[in-house]
């Protein structure tokens, strides 16, 4: 028993506990936003962008005795079973949790805030919210390495057994659902659905890049010591340093490269303006930083 306790103390460090808690909170935040968008904007307007949410809206129209959230439970349950059979429980991982909780949050939204008609008469405004909220939610979920489940499970199965690209399988599935919605709800709603499908893909990519955006700063200076101290002690980051030579003057310089958040980059810029106004600073945006010491920024 003592050995188990010591092992837990060694493995469950404060940083690991915070990382796990952050993952759990962000995952549920994304699922809640997704459920809110489904209840208030997608379902009342019959906006179908694919996935189990779009399929559930279509099925609820074809079989009005059951609600959208009920079909969410049914479709997600069927897909979860297929995923466990063909991919294995270990592979499914958090996908099982995401599928269950998205259905749960959708049911809660339907019971607490029943909406049978669009909130406004402006269909385009409703479409903007119906696209933006799920896209932001998906960006949050995908950014932490999880998924919302649904038709992604089918795509993963197809990819495993017949080597179909996951992105292509998802696109074909979504297009098929959208085309059926266009047939069911008419050309106007169908065109809104197509527009939403295109917009959602774009906004998801933008949301992920925005969440991951970092500033890669390169400083060329003759006073490296205070800058190194500011980066390591004040900003709590590390950096890479190398010797450099001015092309025009031929004088020696020190070049320091560091990856920072937006706020930290601003602090570094202000520090250089005060302490070393002759330093040369370039700041480049990067949406993906990989390597030890960078992932926790």
C-alpha positions in Angstrom: 0.0 0.0 0.0 2.8 2.4 0.9 4.5 1.7 -2.5 1.2 2.6 -4.3 1.0 5.8 -2.3 4.6 6.7 -3.1 4.0 5.9 -6.8 0.9 8.2 -6.9 2.8 11.0 -5.2 5.6 10.7 -7.8 3.3 10.5 -10.8 0.5 12.9 -9.8 2.6 16.1 -9.6 0.8 19.5 -9.4 1.6 20.1 -13.0 0.1 16.8 -14.1 -3.0 17.4 -12.0 -3.5 20.9 -13.5 -3.0 19.5 -17.0 -5.6 16.8 -16.4 -8.1 19.3 -14.9 -7.5 21.8 -17.7 -8.1 19.0 -20.3 -11.4 18.0 -18.6 -12.7 21.5 -18.2 -11.9 22.5 -21.8 -13.4 19.3 -23.2 -16.7 19.9 -21.3 -16.7 23.6 -22.2 -16.5 22.7 -25.9 -19.3 20.1 -25.6 -21.6 22.6 -23.8 -21.0 25.3 -26.4 -21.8 22.7 -29.1 -25.0 21.6 -27.3 -26.1 25.2 -26.9 -25.6 26.0 -30.6 -27.6 22.8 -31.5 -30.5 23.7 -29.3 -30.8 27.4 -30.0 -29.7 27.8 -33.6 -29.2 24.6 -35.6 -32.3 22.6 -34.7 -34.9 25.4 -34.9 -33.6 26.5 -38.3 -33.0 23.0 -39.7 -29.4 23.9 -40.2 -27.6 20.6 -41.1 -23.8 20.6 -41.4 -23.3 16.9 -41.2 -22.2 14.7 -38.2 -24.5 13.1 -35.7 -26.0 16.5 -34.9 -27.1 17.1 -38.5 -28.3 13.5 -38.8 -30.3 13.8 -35.6 -32.0 17.0 -36.9 -33.0 15.2 -40.1 -34.3 12.1 -38.3 -36.3 14.2 -35.8 -38.0 15.8 -38.8 -38.7 12.4 -40.4 -39.9 11.0 -37.1 -41.3 13.9 -35.1 -42.4 11.7 -32.2 -38.8 11.7 -31.0 -36.7 14.8 -30.3 -33.3 15.8 -31.7 -31.5 14.9 -28.4 -33.2 11.5 -28.4 -31.7 10.7 -31.8 -28.4 12.1 -30.6 -28.4 9.4 -27.9 -29.4 6.7 -30.4 -26.9 7.6 -33.2 -24.1 8.1 -30.8 -24.8 4.9 -28.9 -24.8 2.9 -32.2 -21.6 4.6 -33.4 -19.9 4.0 -30.0 -20.7 0.3 -30.2 -19.3 0.1 -33.7 -16.2 1.9 -32.6 -15.6 -0.4 -29.7 -16.1 -3.5 -31.9 -14.0 -2.4 -34.9 -11.5 -0.1 -33.2 -11.3 -1.3 -29.6 -12.2 0.5 -26.4 -8.7 1.7 -25.9 -8.7 3.4 -29.2 -12.0 5.1 -28.5 -10.8 6.6 -25.3 -12.3 10.0 -24.6 -14.5 9.7 -27.7 -16.9 7.5 -25.7 -17.0 10.2 -23.0 -17.5 13.0 -25.5 -20.3 11.2 -27.3 -22.1 10.5 -24.1 -21.7 14.0 -22.6 -22.7 15.8 -25.9 -25.9 13.8 -25.9 -26.4 14.6 -22.2 -25.8 18.3 -22.6 -28.2 18.4 -25.6 -30.9 16.7 -23.6 -30.4 19.2 -20.7 -30.6 22.2 -23.1 -33.8 20.8 -24.6 -35.4 20.4 -21.1 -34.2 23.6 -19.6 -34.5 25.9 -22.6 -37.0 24.4 -25.1 -36.9 26.2 -28.4 -39.3 25.2 -31.2 -38.9 28.3 -33.4 -35.9 30.4 -34.5 -35.0 33.1 -32.1 -35.1 35.9 -34.7 -36.4 36.5 -38.2 -32.9 37.0 -39.6 -31.9 33.7 -41.0 -28.4 34.8 -42.0 -27.7 36.0 -38.4 -28.9 32.7 -37.0 -26.6 30.9 -39.5 -23.6 32.9 -38.3 -24.2 31.8 -34.7 -25.0 28.2 -35.9 -21.7 28.0 -37.7 -19.4 30.0 -35.3 -20.4 28.4 -32.0 -19.9 24.7 -33.1 -16.7 25.7 -35.0 -15.3 27.3 -31.8 -16.4 24.3 -29.7 -14.8 21.9 -32.2 -11.6 24.0 -32.2 -11.4 23.8 -28.4 -12.0 20.1 -28.4 -9.6 19.3 -31.3 -6.9 21.6 -29.8 -6.6 19.5 -26.6 -6.4 16.3 -28.6 -10.0 15.0 -28.1 -13.0 14.8 -30.5 -16.7 15.1 -30.3 -17.2 11.5 -31.6 -20.1 11.0 -34.0 -19.4 10.3 -37.6 -15.6 10.6 -36.9 -15.9 7.1 -35.6 -17.2 5.9 -39.0 -14.3 7.8 -40.7 -11.8 6.1 -38.4 -13.2 2.7 -39.1 -13.1 3.3 -42.9 -9.6 4.6 -42.6 -8.5 1.5 -40.7 -10.1 -1.2 -42.9 -10.2 0.3 -46.4 -7.6 3.0 -46.1 -9.9 5.9 -46.8 -8.5 9.2 -45.7 -10.3 10.4 -42.5 -10.8 13.9 -43.8 -12.2 12.7 -47.1 -14.5 10.2 -45.4 -15.9 12.9 -43.1 -16.4 15.3 -46.0 -18.3 12.7 -48.0 -20.5 11.9 -44.9 -21.2 15.5 -44.2 -22.0 16.3 -47.9 -24.4 13.3 -48.0 -26.3 14.5 -44.9 -26.4 18.1 -46.2 -27.8 17.0 -49.6 -30.5 15.0 -47.9 -31.4 18.0 -45.8 -31.6 20.2 -48.9 -34.1 17.7 -50.4 -36.1 17.6 -47.1 -36.2 21.3 -46.3 -36.0 22.9 -49.7 -33.4 24.7 -51.7 -33.1 27.9 -49.5 -32.4 25.9 -46.3 -30.2 23.6 -48.4 -28.1 26.5 -49.6 -27.7 27.8 -46.1 -26.6 24.3 -45.0 -24.0 24.2 -47.8 -22.8 27.7 -46.9 -22.6 26.6 -43.2 -20.6 23.5 -44.0 -18.0 25.5 -45.9 -17.9 28.2 -43.2 -17.6 25.7 -40.3 -14.5 24.1 -41.8 -12.8 27.4 -42.3 -13.7 28.7 -38.8 -12.5 25.5 -37.1 -9.1 25.8 -38.7 -8.9 29.5 -37.8 -10.0 28.8 -34.2 -7.4 26.1 -33.7 -4.7 28.4 -35.1 -5.8 31.2 -32.9 -5.8 29.0 -29.8 -2.3 27.8 -30.6 -0.9 31.1 -31.8 2.6 31.9 -30.3 5.1 34.6 -31.0 8.6 33.5 -32.0 10.9 36.4 -31.0 14.4 36.8 -32.2 16.5 39.4 -30.5 19.9 40.6 -31.8 21.8 42.6 -29.1 25.1 43.6 -27.6 23.7 43.2 -24.0 22.5 39.6 -23.8 22.8 39.2 -20.0 19.8 41.3 -18.8 17.7 39.9 -21.7 18.5 36.3 -20.7 17.7 37.1 -17.1 14.4 38.8 -18.0 13.3 35.8 -20.2 14.2 33.1 -17.7 13.4 34.9 -14.4 10.5 37.2 -15.2 8.8 35.4 -18.1 9.7 31.9 -16.9 10.8 30.7 -20.3 13.9 29.4 -21.8 15.6 30.4 -25.0 18.3 29.6 -27.6 21.3 31.8 -27.9 24.0 31.9 -30.6 26.8 34.2 -31.7 26.2 36.5 -34.7 28.1 39.1 -36.7 26.8 42.3 -38.1 27.1 42.1 -41.9 27.7 45.9 -42.4 29.8 46.6 -39.3 31.4 43.2 -38.8 30.9 43.6 -35.0 30.0 40.6 -32.8 26.4 40.3 -31.7 24.3 37.8 -29.7 21.1 36.4 -31.1 18.5 35.0 -28.8 15.4 33.2 -30.0 12.4 32.4 -27.7 8.8 31.3 -28.2 6.3 33.3 -26.1 2.6 34.0 -25.7 1.1 37.3 -27.0 1.3 38.9 -23.6 4.9 37.7 -23.0 6.0 39.0 -26.4 4.6 42.4 -25.5 6.4 42.4 -22.2 9.7 41.5 -23.9 9.2 44.3 -26.5 8.6 46.8 -23.7 11.6 45.6 -21.8 13.9 46.1 -24.8 12.5 49.5 -25.4 13.5 50.5 -21.8 16.7 48.6 -21.3 18.2 48.1 -24.7 16.7 50.5 -27.3 19.4 49.6 -29.9 18.5 45.9 -29.9 17.0 44.5 -33.0 13.7 42.5 -32.5 11.6 40.5 -34.9 8.4 38.8 -33.9 6.8 36.1 -36.1 3.5 34.3 -35.6 3.5 30.5 -35.3 0.5 28.3 -34.8 2.4 25.2 -33.9 5.3 24.9 -31.5 6.6 21.4 -30.8 9.3 20.3 -28.4 10.2 20.2 -24.8 9.7 23.5 -23.0 7.3 24.8 -25.6 4.1 22.8 -25.2 3.3 24.2 -21.7 3.4 27.9 -22.9 
